[in-house]
């Protein structure tokens, strides 16, 4: 799962010690060309003892009707990466902040079946160069 610094929306006081890396490996059965990542969320607000839950989501597979205040986030790659069959993609996303801004940085690794990194993208949005939210 992912964790962020301060408030989940990116506003408010920043605590750099809480900025974390989120990595997710995604296996591929056939050859693909990776152009970026779609960021969405699914949140369980409440779950009872008999597993009845109250959820909100903008994830495509569990979208909550009427969720108009939250939108997906696209993390593009400047140069697409070829993902060979039987390899996996590791998405690396960092939530960063300074005393005035919050931003995300990201890159992608392509990993072979034998766990070797066979390709890696450049780091995107370093130091909030292209995109950030003011605090």
C-alpha positions in Angstrom: 0.0 0.0 0.0 1.0 3.6 -0.1 1.5 6.2 2.6 1.9 9.9 2.3 3.2 12.8 4.3 0.8 15.0 6.1 -2.8 15.0 4.7 -3.7 12.7 1.9 -4.8 15.5 -0.4 -1.3 17.0 -0.5 -2.3 20.1 1.5 -1.2 21.0 5.0 2.0 20.8 6.9 4.7 18.5 5.5 6.7 15.9 7.3 9.6 14.8 5.1 10.3 11.8 7.3 6.9 10.3 6.3 7.6 10.5 2.5 7.7 6.9 1.4 8.4 5.0 -1.8 5.5 3.0 -3.2 6.5 0.1 -5.5 4.2 -2.2 -7.2 5.3 -5.1 -9.5 2.9 -6.0 -12.3 3.5 -9.2 -14.3 3.1 -9.3 -18.1 2.3 -12.4 -20.1 2.9 -10.8 -23.5 5.0 -8.0 -24.9 3.8 -4.5 -24.1 4.8 -0.9 -24.6 4.5 1.1 -21.3 3.6 4.8 -21.6 2.8 5.5 -18.0 0.7 4.7 -14.9 -2.9 5.5 -13.9 -3.2 6.5 -10.2 -6.6 5.9 -8.5 -7.8 4.9 -5.1 -10.2 2.6 -3.3 -10.9 3.3 0.4 -12.7 1.1 2.9 -14.3 3.7 5.2 -15.9 1.1 7.5 -16.1 -2.7 7.7 -18.4 -4.5 10.1 -17.7 -7.8 11.7 -19.9 -9.5 9.1 -17.8 -7.9 6.3 -20.4 -5.3 5.2 -18.3 -2.3 4.2 -18.7 1.3 3.2 -16.3 2.2 0.4 -15.4 5.1 -1.8 -13.5 4.6 -5.0 -12.3 6.1 -8.3 -10.6 2.8 -9.3 -12.0 1.6 -12.6 -13.0 -1.8 -11.2 -14.8 -0.4 -8.2 -15.9 3.1 -9.1 -18.3 4.7 -6.7 -21.3 6.3 -8.5 -21.3 10.1 -7.9 -17.6 10.5 -7.1 -17.1 13.8 -8.8 -14.7 15.4 -6.4 -11.8 13.0 -7.0 -10.1 12.3 -10.3 -7.5 9.7 -11.4 -3.9 10.9 -11.8 -1.8 9.9 -14.8 2.0 9.4 -14.3 3.4 9.6 -17.9 6.7 8.3 -19.0 8.6 10.6 -21.3 9.9 7.7 -23.3 7.8 4.5 -23.6 9.5 1.3 -22.3 9.3 -2.1 -24.0 8.1 -4.8 -21.6 9.1 -8.2 -22.9 6.9 -11.3 -22.3 7.2 -12.9 -18.9 8.8 -9.8 -17.4 7.3 -7.4 -14.9 7.0 -3.7 -14.4 7.9 -2.1 -11.1 6.2 1.3 -10.6 8.2 3.5 -8.2 6.4 6.6 -6.9 7.6 9.0 -4.2 5.5 11.7 -2.5 7.9 14.6 -1.8 7.5 18.0 -0.1 9.3 21.1 1.0 8.1 23.9 3.2 6.0 25.4 0.3 5.0 22.5 -2.0 4.0 18.9 -2.4 4.8 16.8 -5.5 5.3 13.3 -6.9 8.4 11.8 -8.5 8.2 8.5 -10.4 10.1 6.1 -12.6 9.6 2.5 -13.9 11.8 -0.6 -13.9 11.4 -3.5 -16.2 12.4 -6.7 -14.5 13.2 -10.1 -16.1 11.9 -13.5 -15.0 15.2 -14.0 -13.2 14.8 -10.7 -11.2 17.3 -8.7 -13.2 16.5 -5.1 -14.1 16.6 -5.0 -17.9 15.4 -1.4 -18.4 14.6 1.7 -16.3 13.0 5.0 -17.1 14.4 8.4 -16.1 13.2 10.0 -12.9 10.2 12.1 -13.7 9.3 15.5 -12.1 12.4 15.8 -10.0 12.0 18.4 -7.2 8.5 19.2 -8.5 10.0 20.7 -11.7 6.9 20.2 -13.8 4.1 19.7 -11.4 3.4 20.5 -7.7 0.7 21.7 -5.3 1.4 24.8 -3.2 0.8 24.4 0.5 
